């Protein structure tokens, strides 16, 4: 798997993980978030490597189906990018002199940074 694939599944797991079976969630969490091998997961959960493989496959498929239907992760990432763009544009604004406008701009930048960091 590529790093992008791991990141994609990790994000989907954040959004939809609680909708999986407990076992599927455990398997995906250990594999994608904790970087366990199939053998390590099998040993920890007391199941076969094939059981881990099947759990990964089914769980990932379920996450992708949920995202296809609901689109929460895609919408979140789009909003995050938009907010980062707005923040970048705000930082480029240069106002003549220091006054109330600059204080307002600084306040907006701080608030936007908090929103982005809380995402």
MOGI-V64263 format. One record per backbone hydrogen bond with DSSP energy under -1.0 kcal/mol. CO is the residue of the C=O (numbers start at 1). NH is the residue of the N-H. If there is no record, write none. Layout:
# MOGI-V64263
CO;NH
CO;NH
This chain:
# MOGI-V64263
2;6
3;7
4;8
5;9
6;10
7;11
8;12
9;13
10;14
11;15
12;16
13;17
16;19
17;20
21;25
22;26
23;27
24;28
25;29
26;30
27;31
28;32
29;33
29;34
30;36
37;41
38;42
39;43
40;44
41;45
42;47
48;52
49;53
50;54
51;55
52;56
53;57
54;58
55;59
56;60
57;61
58;62
59;63
60;64
61;65
62;66
63;67
64;68
65;69
66;70
67;71
71;75
72;76
73;77
74;78
75;79
76;80
77;81
78;82
79;83
80;84
81;85
82;86
83;87
84;88
85;89
86;90
87;91
99;103
100;104
101;105
102;106
103;107
104;108
105;109
106;110
107;111
108;112
109;113
110;114
111;115
112;116
113;117
114;118
